[in-house]
Structure formats: C-alpha cells, structure tokens
C-alpha cells in the first residue's frame, strides 16, 4: 500500500457567483484561504459593482449583468447559461475531463442537454464510442434497446458528453464509466454517487450547487461530502494541479465556506432506527426481547460514552460556583431576593412585549420604511436598527418554514428587513494580520444573519469592523418600536449609503440621551386588552419594589451590593448549567428509544397487527415479510382489498408511489395529473396512509399527517 500524508496533486478552489463575470480563487494550491477574493465574490453575488477581473480565471468579457433568479443552468439575458460558460472555459483552457456534480437526476439530464449543440470529440473518438456502445447493448433484449434512455444516450456520448446517475440502467452506467476512464467523455454530468466506490478521477470538478436536499430541507454540503466529490479533481501522474469550481447562487459566510473546505470528515454516528418490520420479527420469536437489541446497539453505546464528559463538565461548573463569595448568608439572601424581583420584572415586560408584537397593533407602523426598531434575535440584542421593508406571507403551505407556519396557524407570517449594527464573527477568530486585510472588505456584504454576525458592542468593538447589514426578522424580534423615522436611500447595497443611515441613527440617539421616543401603547398603538393593563400595573409595582429594595438604600454600599447581585446571578447560572448537564448525563445512561418502542407497540395493537397480549396476528405476519416500503401502509392496502381488482401493471404503478423518492416540485398537482384508471387506487392509498398517520398520532408518535401522506409520490 502506497500512501502519503499530503495530497500529491494540490487543488485550487474557485467560486463562481451566479450571474457573475469571472471565477474567484478562494483557496490556492498551498491551502491558503483568500478572504479578499471571497468577499469580492459575495459582493458580486449581492449586486455590488466589484471588478471581477481575476487574471487567467476570467470568463468572457462584457458588461456587468444583474443577478438572475433561478438555477445555475439558467440563461442570462441575451447570453448563454452560467454552466455553459464554465464548461466552455474548461474546454478552451484544456482543463478537461470535467465532472459536473448535481444533486438531482433531472438536473443532470437537463444540464447535459443544454450542451447538446457542442461537440468535444473528433471523428475517430466518435467511432470508438459507437463501437463500445453497440457492443455493450447487444446484451439487452430487442424491446429494452428501444427504451428512451437507451436511444437518447448515444448521441450525447458521441459528442463527449455523459450522464451518470441512479436512474440509468446498470449497463448504461457501466458504458459511461468505461468511456470516461478511456478519455472519450470530456464532460460528465453526475450525482454524488459517482464519487463513491469508483476510481474515476478528472482534471476539473464543478458543483452546480453547494446546497442539497436531505429529505427534510436544503442544507450546505458537509465537509465530508465536499472532500469526497472535490477529491476527484487532479489525476496523479497526469496533472500538476486539480481545479474545483463552486457555483454559488446565494450568500455564503466565510465560516461556512471554510467549514466546507477545511472542516473535519463527517463523524461516525449511529443512525440506528427501529422499524415496524424489525419489531414484528423480534416479537414473533419467543424469548427475544426488543429492549435487549436496543441495549446492545451502537447508538446506546455512543450515548453512554458521552455521560462521563458531561458529569465532569458539571463538576467543573459546580466547583467554579463554590469559589464565588457573595458574603454572609443574610447578604446572599438579599441578593437572591433582589434577583428574583428583577427576573419577575423581566418576565412581565416580555409578556407586555408579546402583546405589543401582535400584528393588529404593530403592523400599521411598519408599512413605511425608515422607522427605528429595537431588535433582538435568538437572545442576542442588536439594539436600534432601521426598518427597510415589510412583507406579508399568506398561508399556502409552500415557501419554506414561514409558509408552512402560516398554513398551519391560518394567519399570515410577517417578515421584516431591518438594517442593524453588527460585527462579522469572522473578526473574532482571526489574527491581527488577516484582520487588517479583511477590514477593507468588511462593508461589502450587505446581508447579515445571527449565525455569522454578532451585535455591535459600543466601547469595545473597533468602528472599522462595524457595519450595518440587512437582517430578515419576524415580528417576535421587535422589542421596542420608536415613534421616530429617518430617511432611507433607495439603494442600500453601496457602503456609503449604509454609512449614511448609521450616522442618522447615531444622530437620533445623541439627540435623545434619555432614550429614543417610543410609541405609546395606548394613544398610538391603541392597545385595549385588559391583560396588558394588568401587566403594566404589575411592572410598575415590581419596579417600585426593586427601587426601594434594601440593597439600593445604602449609598455607601451601593457599588458593593451591585457586585454582589452580579456574583449571585453568575453563581446561579453556573449551578443551573451543572443541573442541566447532570440531567443530560442521567438521560444518556438510561435506555434510549425505550419510550419510542412502547409507542410503536401501541400502534401495532391499534392497527391489529398484534393482540392485547402481544401475539402476532395475520396482519403482523404479513408486515414481517415487507421491508422495501412502508409496511403498515402496504398491509392496509392489502387487507382493504385495494389490489383485488387491479391488473399487474396497475399494481406496479401503485407501488412505485411508495418507492419513488424524488422531491415534489411546487408545480406538481398530485392526483389531478394521474390517468383515470390509476387515480382511484392512488386516492385509496392516500386514505390508508392517513389511517396509519392518525393511528401514530393517537399513540403519541410525532407525525405530521400531511407530510406523511405527501411522501407517496406518483411522479414515476
């Protein structure tokens, strides 16, 4: 075995911002992250007017074009698509063969067909491709040779363009692999499965997207996934370097990019999950205890392995708390009493804020931009910012979590864009030299998120690293609404425009040293709820009690008492953290998934798979034999007689709905597009799925009924 502790063929990582004019080198062959280039790429993506000339990495010249909404394969106005331009550049620079990774089978085929007018092979190579292809498909039957994918693939292969994904016949995938290894395919469009278990290196790798659908939501690719796919670039003994190009169509923070490029490989964590098939097969055998299998699982081993570290951390917190000296027992009791009053006052004010955040009270003041808002996001207090825009999302069930929330509650979801003072968390983790280099580009990014931007701390943070960025927040993030409004420029992308807004906010704060004027909850916001009046009276009473507390009466001891209160709060926080860790450690040592197991047994009894004594019934014995689809739904279909009047072809079509896992698009209309003789069986299958979902919900298993039913996709 020959191995090295370094990569023999170094990689260069580039970013291509969607709709941009050039590639940006973000990691060179020495592994150095070029922050300046990254910030320029992100600024280009956000619409900034940045010079994108990066030497040899330039694509075709031309006027700056606005960012296009859509996928990477879409065309710019009056020109070719971004992906077409990249592939063309790769061919012109002799950086082929290239593997273009996409996370969708449909996209692989669509992007390949977009290149149909190109031809990367000469006549000799075309003859070789045809010979290999015809020899290979001779093993197929006459009818199979007429399949659409068999007939459509050869014209692409002759042009040096290949497709490789799980939806192709095995013989076609093998043909593509042979041709690619022989250099007869110059551009290969593949899903990530091509990077696993196949030794097929290329000179260049292109990612059409750095987000992927994981079955629940879109997420950034993990470092392990990126390493596996990008590792295909650079052929040992042939190339002096490999080229990796990421096509980015949305803002990415530097820490996210570094996490993908430099992060550790994915940890080995157990994904052990109990299925009904597994549970029924264990229950049908005498003297076999399902709990024994749980106790012996790797999942349980990993949980128990975490317990000692949690206990040790709890001991450290308790030790640190014991070292805090608050004073005598009486002084500690007074500090506890003061903290209790202060905490009750905080909770009361938060309840008042909740009422003031209701749309009927606050939305009328959010229709025009420029209003000053005091904002907190996820526990981080960002202070006063400026309203940029207000959007209202109706409940359609689409458009991500907001749309689903609106659909569930029946109420519209309000989304606000607010310009806030912040500091990029990147500056907290870099040295002085890198910090000085990045300060110049600190203001280029105009979008902010809590995970990548922390609140600006007056008097502690350097003004040079402070900027105003636009955060998207909900009504729940508004802590106070000001009566003051300021003028906003139409375009907030330029740094100068946002600096002008920052100066206006500081001017308002300087003009009102006692606090920015607020909207009156009664005269302005017209709040008439009795609960609010009760909370206001309670807040006033608690404020009076706190102001008259004995800790604040003695002016000579005022400073000492303030320190005593802070020490008590710190000690209480440490003890609370220790308690949480000990509870978590105790949970790790108990049998995992035990409650889940009990709930699953109740579902089986409710659906008559087992009787009250746990004896397997006919439905249960049938479910024991089903392991490639949802066994409970299949058994319901069988025992309700859905298959009785169907032909074999209809049965296969119906069962395809349980195995087809392509994500539905927003345009899919479900059963409406199904032919009449298949629509009725499909609707019956959905009824069976609802029966299973309702039984699960009744047995306290967390299941979203609509989401469960939507998994059955008639797209195939």
NORMOFEN-V961420 format. One record per run of one state. SS is the DSSP state (H for helix, E for strand, L for the rest). FROM is the first residue (numbers start at 1). TO is the last residue. If there is no record, write none. Layout:
BEGIN
ss: <SS SS>
from: <FROM FROM>
to: <TO TO>
END
This chain:
BEGIN
ss: <L E L E L E L E L H L H E L E L E H L E L H L H L H L H L E L H L E L H L E L E L E L E L H L E L E L H L H L H L H L H L H L E L E L H L E H L H L E L E L H E H E L H L E L H L H L H L H L E L E L H L H L H L H L H L H L>
from: <1 11 18 22 23 24 28 33 34 35 46 55 58 59 75 76 81 82 93 98 102 105 115 123 138 144 147 148 159 161 165 170 182 187 191 192 196 202 203 204 208 211 214 218 221 223 231 233 234 242 249 254 263 276 284 290 296 298 323 329 357 359 366 371 378 380 394 400 410 413 425 429 432 440 447 448 453 456 463 466 475 478 486 495 512 518 519 530 548 550 554 558 590 594 607 610 611 616 617 618 624 631 640 648 660 670 674 676 699 705 711>
to: <10 17 21 22 23 27 32 33 34 45 54 57 58 74 75 80 81 92 97 101 104 114 122 137 143 146 147 158 160 164 169 181 186 190 191 195 201 202 203 207 210 213 217 220 222 230 232 233 241 248 253 262 275 283 289 295 297 322 328 356 358 365 370 377 379 393 399 409 412 424 428 431 439 446 447 452 455 462 465 474 477 485 494 511 517 518 529 547 549 553 557 589 593 606 609 610 615 616 617 623 630 639 647 659 669 673 675 698 704 710 716>
END
